[in-house]
Amino acid sequence: MNITVMMGGTSAERDVSLASGVRIVQALRRRGHVTTPMDPAVGVLSEQTFEQLTHGVMRREPPSLEQLRRLERTELSPVLVTLPAVRAADVVFIGLHGGFGEDGTIQAMLDAAHVCYTGSGHLASALAMDKDLSKILFRSAGVTTADWLMAPASADQVEAALGWPVIVKPSKQGSTVGLTKVEKAEHLEPAVREAFQFDDEVMIERFVPGRELTVGILGDEALPVGEIIPTHELYDYECKYTAGMAREEFPAKLTKSQRAAAQAQARRAFRALKLEGYARIDFRMTEDGTFYCLEANTLPGMTELSLIPQAAQAAGISFDDLCDRIVQLAVTARGGRGR
């Protein structure tokens, strides 16, 4: 098939997306597909530029706001779906993270242009990106999630409704960008200001102590449950994308009933948001065995350290097969021109 891989973009997760995109392009080429890398911020990438990216793009910190704003001024989004690399593709593999790549915007544009693409549709993508709406839908579907408030909220309101500590984070962001754990009332307002730099809505959520678990969904299949054991207290940006900063165990050391419960909750969350293709659902498990759903990731990372490739590997699915299956799921769902 003729596949265009969208990678990079202008969100705070740009570097993660570039690293994911490189691996996706390489995997699809090994499977015999004609694959074109494209960065919505700059257009189709030359083979020379792509080769340079293969030597590594990840840093310990996300791009600065100044860097992102410079990229936003050059973004090709208004004309993106008119470009030959998009119009002529049998499938567009969306390897973007955050921003307009994950919030349903690019999906709506591709739908309007009748272009087949991977992952969830525009409505589901928008719902999953909005953590406030996601949690409302999770609860309506019987998926347990921590109590929360939306900013602005005073320290007294937070203490009365949630207690301390709390997690303050942008409502529509990923990779823990702009996220802070707040343990004292006097630290609340600075954390909210920090989160507002990355989004126009900020969530204040009760902190759930416990084990960090994740469940990948591929088609109708719940992949093996994984556990993340970071070197920091929180599984932050540095721990996610720096080798040696976290240990992942697939499958997680859980009882049979715990594994089944986590997978059932993940499938329920997947259906509640009307997700398609693949996704990753993240949880905290408390000492009493209760699973609290943190969020759903509709375009999970595909880097060497990312979780869904590790979950797939634990299920006997190689990275190349994982990428190919994601493409085939898109073709089945949206009628791509090639099979």
ABEGO torsion letter per residue (X at the ends): XBBBBBBEEABAAAAAAAAAAAAAAAAAAAAGBBBBBBBAAAEBBBAAAAAAAAAEABBABBBBAAAAAAAAAABAAAAAAABAAAAABABBBBABBEEAAAAGAAAAAAAAAGBBBBEBBAAAAAAAABAAAAAAAAAAAGBBBBBBBBOBBBAAAAAAAAEOBBBBBBABBBGGBGBBBBABAAAAAAAAAAAAAABABBBBBBBBBEBBBBBBBBEABBBBBBBBBBABABBBAAAAABBGABBBBOBBBBBAAAAAAAAAAAAAAAAAAGBBGBBBBBBBBBAAGBBBBABBBABBBABAABAAAAAAAAAGBBAAAAAAAAAAAAAAAAGBABX
